[in-house]
Amino acid sequence: MDIYLLRHVRHAPFCDGRPTRHRNEEGTLEWDEEDGDDLKILGAYSTQHKAEERVVSARSLPGFRDEPDCFLIDHYTLDEDRWTDGFATIPRVDQAGRDG
């Protein structure tokens, strides 16, 4: 069974006035939660079409209408592993040496 996960990115403005970058040169949506960007899940849908219909309706809502092109629909197959190799944690420079 396939699902379509719908998310929206609210990009945080830069304090120094730089323009917010929403997409890269290829047109792919970008975000960085460490910079304050907020990724929200709007729902999981059974078809691409239903997810797209939700995008249309959400674009008229407060917040979403401010960034109408920052929706992301990802396709997933249920019961299929996506991350299979584990991970490593690398301390951030500003946190190195701190006690928990």
JOVEN-V264419 format. One record per backbone hydrogen bond with DSSP energy under -1.0 kcal/mol. CO is the residue of the C=O (numbers start at 0). NH is the residue of the N-H. E is the energy in kcal/mol with one decimal. If there is no record, write none. Layout:
[[CO	NH	E] [CO	NH	E]]
//
This chain:
[[0	77	-3.0] [2	75	-2.7] [3	44	-2.6] [4	73	-2.4] [5	41	-2.8] [5	42	-1.3] [6	71	-2.7] [7	39	-3.0] [9	37	-2.8] [13	16	-1.4] [21	29	-3.0] [23	26	-1.8] [27	23	-2.2] [31	34	-1.2] [31	36	-1.8] [32	35	-1.3] [37	9	-2.9] [39	7	-2.3] [42	5	-3.1] [44	3	-2.6] [46	50	-1.7] [47	51	-2.6] [48	52	-2.3] [49	53	-1.8] [50	54	-1.8] [51	55	-1.9] [52	56	-1.9] [53	57	-2.7] [54	58	-2.0] [56	59	-1.1] [57	60	-2.1] [60	64	-2.5] [61	63	-1.6] [63	66	-1.0] [66	69	-1.6] [69	8	-2.4] [71	6	-2.8] [73	4	-2.6] [75	2	-3.0] [76	79	-1.2] [91	94	-1.6] [94	97	-1.8]]
//
